[in-house]
Amino acid sequence: MRFIDTLKEYVAPGAAKVCYMDTDSFLLALTEDTLAECIRPELLQKWEDEMVPKWFVNDAIFASQKEPGLLKEEASITSGWYIGLSPKCYIMTECPPSTFETRLLNPKNRSRIWDMLDHYNNFKSGHNEDGGNPVTVKRSAKGCSKKTVLR
């Protein structure tokens, strides 16, 4: 949470939004390709000199990859879509949404997402309505075993 508070101080207004957060990870939507590009110009030098070493792993030192409290990027996309189904359970892709995925992302269908995914992925032909592969949902081994109504 301290890092999110730090972001509020350094990021230009409207340049970043927290989309998802749990106990050990978070997802940011950015208006630029990198977080550094979203930093206020007058604070960029201080960000690079002080905040980056304080908050992020150093790629040159492998040991820092496991340093408690340091952040590392696990995945990123520069275009596409993300939908958070429940904690530790989300879909993220750089592909443009298919017909089905467009319906899935429609706010009117929030409470029906699990049923829609089940129906879509259980066609006898093994292919979805768009003729492509089934939609893959990231599920954590720690949870997400039950369906959660999204309202």
C-alpha positions, 0 to 999 in steps of 0.5 A: 500500500505504501507503493500505491501511496507513492504512485499518487505523489509521482504519477501525473493525474489520470496517467495510471489506475489501479485495476486489481490488488490482492495481498502480494500483487497489483495491476495498473492500467497506464496511459503510456507504455511504461510507468516511467513515462507516466511520472510527472516531468518535474519528479522524473529525476527523483523517481529514477534516482530514489524511488526506482532503487527503493521499490524495484528489483535490480535486474543486474543483481539476481539476488534482488529478484527474491528480496522481500518488499521489492517489486518486479513486473510479472506480465505486461500488455500494451494493448488488449483487455483485462477482466478481473473475475475474483481474487487471483482469478483473471483474464488478460490478453493483448489480442483484440476481443472476439465477438464472445469476449466483447459480450463478456466485457460488457458491463451488463453481463458482469453477474453472468460471467461465470455462466457465459464462460462455462457455456462458451468453453463446453461446446461439444465441438471443442471450439467456441462460438468464434471458431477459436480456442476456449477462453483461458482463465488464470486460477490460483492454486490457493483459491478461486475454486468456487464461482463468485457472482460479480455484482 
